[in-house]
Amino acid sequence: MTMTDHLTGYHDVQERIAKAAASVGRPADTVTLVAVSKTHGEEAILPVIEAGQRVFGENKVQESQGKWPALKERFPDIELRLIGPLQSNKTADAVALFDVIESVDREKIAREIGKEMKKQGRAPRLYVQVNTGEEPQKAGIMPTEAVAFVERCRAEHGLSIEGLMCIPPAEENPGPHFALLRKLAGEAGVEKLSMGMSGDFEAAVEMGATSVRVGSAIFGARDYGADPAR
Ligand SMILES: *Cc1c(COP(=O)(O)O)cnc(C)c1O
């Protein structure tokens, strides 16, 4: 892919978000585009930053440590989001590097994040990941436990949860999953909904997504076979 192709994809995604938002009477700026740059290097990311994009998503702590500190130094207003599962031995690194962690998905991680936030004096914004499809291989808290988990994050770990995140099963119509996430967010009293990827972000916007996580529609296909996130 050339740089021009990247920007074509980027502008196309922006336009499609604006259209989807308009179709349900939402201003386009109520939806944050998270450009998912996992597997891509600086040569692919830089043109998108220069075109004005400031919010990026990565799914691995270690990969992000390799490429983002330098970019964040050059562009201090970049917001970096962790959207992949967090291992507890990576919590300190994640709290140090990321501005938003979207994958809070179990008690142990919530506790570790709370500890690290105190220790480092840094407070990344937090989302709870919900496994709306109840898939055994996928991270996320079960839907029936999500509301209680958000409450425990607040009460026991001192965490302020900003929103919920989901990755619907690849083979299913995502609509019911988006609807479930929105319902749970209402019950848990959180405002933000991170839902929608390259294949379904317009549907997600129509169903209330406040951020969409879009990778391949911006950067092109990734350089590995099966996407481990799905
Ligand atoms: C990779 C990834 C995305 C982006 O996927 P695309 O289909 O390339 O848009 C979104 N969310 C998560 C959690 C991911 O891991």
The ligand as an SDF file (V2000), in Angstrom:
LIG
                    3D

 15 15  0  0  0  0  0  0  0  0999 V2000
   -7.7400   -5.1800   15.1860 C   0  0  0  0  0  0  0  0  0  0  0  0
   -8.8410   -4.6690   16.0010 C   0  0  0  0  0  0  0  0  0  0  0  0
   -9.7720   -3.7530   15.4780 C   0  0  0  0  0  0  0  0  0  0  0  0
   -9.7500   -3.2610   14.0460 C   0  0  0  0  0  0  0  0  0  0  0  0
  -10.1180   -4.2670   13.1590 O   0  0  0  0  0  0  0  0  0  0  0  0
  -10.4260   -3.9650   11.6180 P   0  0  0  0  0  0  0  0  0  0  0  0
  -11.3740   -5.0220   11.2290 O   0  0  0  0  0  0  0  0  0  0  0  0
   -9.1120   -4.0400   10.9100 O   0  0  0  0  0  0  0  0  0  0  0  0
  -11.0120   -2.6090   11.5200 O   0  0  0  0  0  0  0  0  0  0  0  0
  -10.7670   -3.2950   16.3300 C   0  0  0  0  0  0  0  0  0  0  0  0
  -10.8500   -3.6920   17.6150 N   0  0  0  0  0  0  0  0  0  0  0  0
   -9.9730   -4.5650   18.1450 C   0  0  0  0  0  0  0  0  0  0  0  0
  -10.1340   -4.9540   19.5860 C   0  0  0  0  0  0  0  0  0  0  0  0
   -8.9440   -5.0760   17.3690 C   0  0  0  0  0  0  0  0  0  0  0  0
   -8.0750   -5.9370   17.9240 O   0  0  0  0  0  0  0  0  0  0  0  0
  1  2  1  0
  2  3  1  0
  2 14  2  0
  3  4  1  0
  3 10  2  0
  4  5  1  0
  5  6  1  0
  6  7  2  0
  6  8  1  0
  6  9  1  0
 10 11  1  0
 11 12  2  0
 12 13  1  0
 12 14  1  0
 14 15  1  0
M  END
$$$$
